[in-house]
Amino acid sequence: MGRSVLGVVCTVLAVAASVVTGIVNVSLEVSLPGTDELHVTAAAVLGWFFGIGAAIMLVWRWRWPLVVTGIAVAPPLLLVADSLAALIALAALATRYTGWWRWGAVTLVFAATGLAVWRDASRPTEMSLSETWISTETTGAKLIGVLVTAAVYTAVPLTLGIVRYSLTEKRRLAAEEAALRDQVARREEQARIAREMHDVLGHRLSLLSLQAGALEVTAGTTADAAEAAKTVRTTARQSLDDLRQVIGVLRGSGFADRAPAGAAEPPQPTLADIPDLVTGARQAGLAVNLTVLLDQAATAPAPLATAAYRILQEALTNVLRHAPGAPAEVLVRGGPGAGLSVEVFNPLPPHPVPSPGSGTGLTGVNERVTLLGGALSAGPLDERTFALRAWLPWVAPAP
């Protein structure tokens, strides 16, 4: 609102100033020194008439700067008129245009201003406004004075226009940069959500698939079938809990307005949940030997603990998918200052087992490790053993 009012005030002042200078210019042009007589010429009358039209056109100088500038330079170039309207229009044009358009307009406005100043300097001394600083003793001195004056008059609106253009361009670039940062943040958030969904649901659903297969194989034995069915039911329930956890991640990522009011945020897994994770894998038929050597595990930062849990979860899921029936050796160790290591070893199967989406899990693990500034290696140690080793920094608390 304030900027709009200021713009209106500036436009009114610009039009009024152009009209006043036009009246002063035509008055000096038609007056004869020392008499009350007027020397009215067609060029002066037409120049005043079209000069008033050019002044009124300044209202639209921001919308059509090229057109308004072209109209404003015509009266001083072709008739007898001042060039104030052209100078004001040049400031608007320099704000919008660069290159040939800007410098072509500068040339025309400079020429129009030079002619207007030359005409003023050519009048009798008492009728000239520029006589106080332009020497008219010789034609050369007069020409130099007119050129310098026209250059100064032209440079002022040109400088104002360039400064305003620079500020506008700076704001535009800042807005584009902010939009780009927002886009990058959104993509990073999308990648994080996809990673959470893969890590959380992939493991549980893999267990569910294996238990469903076990149920199919043991359907003939009532006790075994009942136990397998119970495991399937438990795993499915855990999958639903994990799904709620993913929804919690979405809510924490800017989707809170879509979440039910008053819904509590599900807790993220910690290092203390690793034994339960291994127990679930054992129930699915994976022989896991777990070794945990942690110092001050309860003080581990939440992002670090969650990342370690998800990395181990993905590693066990990969063993179940790609090396079914193979045992796994798990070593989790570390502490504040030393960092946290998660290592999983398993024998390679004699024949690779195809699995949909192979490689996406390790990509997510690598992203997690990279975000926390850690290191990851995953691949065969030799022809018979596959190893996944992740190290995450664990900053010691300040004393």
N, C-alpha and C positions, 0 to 999 in steps of 0.2 A: 504493500500500500504506500509506504513511504517513498520507495523508489519510483512508483508510478506518479505520485504528486510532484516529485522533483523533476521527472521527465517533462511533465506538462508545463511546469514553471520555466524550465530551460527553453522549451519550444516557444512559449509566449515571448520570452525575452529575446530570443533569436529573431523571431519575426518582427517584433517591435523595433529592434535595433536596425534591421535591414530596411525597414520602412523609413525610419528617421534618417538614416544615412542617405537613402535615396532622395528624400525631400531636400536635405541639405545640399546634396550634389547637384540636383537640377536647379536649385535656387542660385547656387554659385555660378552655374553654367549660363543661365539666362540673364543674370544681372550685369549691368554695365557700370563699371566703377565711376564714382563721382556723380552719378545721375540717378534719377528714380525710374529710368526707363528700363524695359526688359527686352532682351534680344532672344526671342523664342524661335527655336529651330525644330524642325521635324525630328531630327536625331535625338534632341534632348527630350522632347515630349514622348516619343516612342520608347526611348531608353528608360524614362521614369515609369511609363506604363508597364513595360515588360519587367522592369526591376521590381515593381510591386508584386507582379505575378510570381516572380522567382522567390520573393520573400515569403509569399503565402505557401508556395510549394515546399518550403522548409518543414512544414508540418509532417510531410511524408518522407523526410530525408533518411530515416532509419529503415523504412520499408522498401523504398526504391532509390537507393543512394546514387546509382549510376544515372538514372533518368533525371533526378533533381539536380545533380551536379552539371549535367549537360545543358539543362535549361538555364541554370544560374550563370554559366559562363557566357551564354549568348549575348545578353545585353551589353556587358562591358567590352566584349570582343567586336561586336557588329554595330553597336550604337554608342550612345553617350550615357554611361551609368557607372555606378561604383561596383566593387567586386566583393562586398562583405557577404552577400548570400552565397556566392561561390566558395568563399573561404570556409563558411560554416558547413556547407554541404561536403566540402573536402574532408573535414574531420570525421563525418559519418561514414564517408566512403572508405577512408583509410582504416576504419574500424572493422570493415567487412571484407575488404579485398586486399590482395597482395599482388606482386609481380607487375605485369604489363598494365593491368587495369589501374592499379594504384598510381604507377609512375606516369602513365598517359594522362590521368586526371590531374596529377601534380603539374605536369607541363602546361596543360590548358589553363589551369587556375593561375599559375605563375604568369603566363602571357596576359590573361585578362587583368590580373592585378597590376602588372607592369604598365599596361595601356591606361588603366584608370589613374595610376599615380603620375604617369607622364602628362596626361591631360590636366591633372590638378597642378602639377608643377609648371605647366605652360600658361596658366592664367596669370593675370596681373597679381602683383605681390599681395595686395590687400584682399584678394579673392581666393588665395591659395592656402590650403591647410598644411601642405608639406614644405612650404617655402622656408620654414624655420630650420629644417635640418638638411635640405637638399640645395646645393649650390647651383644657381642658374647662370653664373657668369660666363661659362663656356658650355658648349654642347656636350663635350666629353665628360665634364664634371657632373652635368645634369644627368647624363646617361648612366654614369656610375652610381649616382645617388638613387636614381629610380630603380636600377637593378638590385641594389643592396636592400632598399626598402621593400621591394616586391618579394625578394628572397626571404626577408625576415617575416613579413606578413604571411607568406605561404608556409614557412617552416613551423609556425606556432600551431595551426590546426593539424598539420601533418604529424607533428610530434604527439599531440594529444590523441590523434587517431591511432597511431602506432602503439602508444602506451596502453590505450584501452584494448586494442587488439591483442596485445601481449597478455594482459590480465584475463581477457576472455578465453584466450587459448590455454592459459595456465589452469583456469577453472575447468575447462573442458578436459584437459589431460588428467587433472586430478580426479574428475568424475569417472573417466574411463579407467584410470588406475584402480579406483575404489571398486568399480564394477568388475574389473578383472580379478582383484583380490577376493571379492565375494564369490565369483565363479570358481576360482581355485579352491577356496574354502569349501564350497558346496561339493566339488568333485572329491576333495579329500574326505569330506564327511560321508559321501556316498561310498567311497572305497572302504572307509572304516566300518560302515554299517554292513556292507557286503562281507567284509572279513569276519565281523561278529557272527553273522548268520551262518557263514560256512563253518566257523570253528565250533559254534555252539550246537547247531543242529546236525552238522555232518557226523560228529562223533556219536551222538545219541541214535541217530537214524541208522548208522552203521551197526551199532549194537542190536538195534531192533531187527535189522535185516538178518543178522547172524542167528539171533534167537528164534526168529520165524523159521529159518531153515532147520534149526535144531528141533523145533516143534514138529515140523513135517517128518523128520527122520524118526523121532521117538514117539510118533503118534500111537504106535502099537502098545506102548507101555503106559499104563494109566498113571502111575506115580510120576514118571519122568515127564509125561505130557502135562500133568498138572503143574509141576515145577517150572517147566519151560513156559507154560502159559502165564504163570505168575510173573516170571522174569520179563516176558513181553509186556505185560500190563504195567509193571513197575517202570520199565524203560520208556514206555509211551507216556506215562505220567511225568517222568523226568523231562521228556522232550517238550511237553506242554509248559512245564515250569521254565525251561530254557527259552521257549518262544516268548513267554512273558518277559523274560530278561531282555530279549532282543527288542521288544516293544519299549522297555525301559530305556534302552540305548537310543531309540528313535525319539523318545520324549526328551531325553537329555540333549538331543541334537537340534532342537528348535521346533519339535513337533508337540510341545507340551500343550498347545491349545487344542490338540485333537485327543488328548488323553482324558480318561474319566476324571472328574473332579475328586480330589481326595485320595487318589490311588497312590499307594506307597511305592517307592522305587525299590525294585528287587536288589538285594545285595550282590555285589560282584564276588566271584570266587577269590579265595586267598590261598596262601601257602598251606594253611591248615586243612584245606579241602583236597589236597593232592592224594592222601591215602584213600579217601572215598572214591576218587577218580580211578585209581588203580584197582580198587575192589570191584567197581563196576566192570572194568575191563576183564578182570578174572572171571566174573560171573558170565561174561560173554564167551569164555573159553580161551582167553589169552593168558598164557603162563607168563607172569610178570614177576621179576625179582626187583624189589624197590629198595634203594638205599638213600636215606635222607640225612644229610649232614649240614644242618643250618644253624647259624648263630643269630640269636635275637629275631627269629622268624616273625614274631608278632609285630615287630616294628617296621616290617617291610612296607614301603609305599604302595598304595593301592594299585597304581598303574603297573608297577613292577610285579606284584603278586599275581594280578590278573593275566599279565602277559606270560608269566612262567606257567601258569595253569593252562592257558590256551595252547601254548607251544607243546606242552606234554600231551594235552588232549589230542592235538593234531597228529603228533608222532605215534601215539597208540592207535589212532584211527587208521593211519597209513599202514601200520603193521597188520591190523585186522584185514585191511583191504588187499594189500599187495603180497603179504606173506602169511596167509591163513594157516594156523597150526604151528607157527614158529614161535618160540619163546622170545621175550624181550627183557633186556637188562636196562634198568632205569637208575640213574644217579643224579640226585639233586643236591647241590652243595653251595655254600657261600655264606656271606654275611656282610654287614656294613663295612664299606671301604674296599672289600675284596671283590665284590660283585657276586652275581648269582649265575651258576652254571646249571643247565639242564641238558643231560646227555642220555640218549636212547640208542641201544644197540640191538640188532636182531639179525639172525642168519638170513641170507638171501635165498629165496625159493629156487629150486632147480629150474623151474620154468616160470617166467614172469606171468603174473595174473593181471589181465587187463581190467581197468576200472574207469568208469566215466569221470571226466573232469580231472584226470591225473595231472599233477603239477600245480593246480590252483591253490591247494592247501599250503604247499611250501612257499608259494608266492606270498600268501597272506602272512605266514610265519616270518618271512624275510622283511615284510613291511613293518610288522610289529617290532622286530628287533632293531630295524633301522630307525624307526621313530624314537626309540629309547636310547639310541646311540650305542647299541651293542654290536655283536659279531655273530655270524651264523655260518656253519658249514654243514652240508648234507650230501652224502654220497657214499659209495662203497669204499670201505677201508682196504679190502682185498677182494678176492673172487668169492668170498663166502660170507662177508659181514657188511651190513649197511649201518651207518652211524649218522645220527643227527646230533649236532653239538651247538648249543646256543649259549652265549654269554651276555649278560645284561648288567650294566653298571648299577651299583647299589651304593649311593652316597651315604657316608657315615654322618649321623646327626652331629650338629655343632655342640661342643662341650659346654 
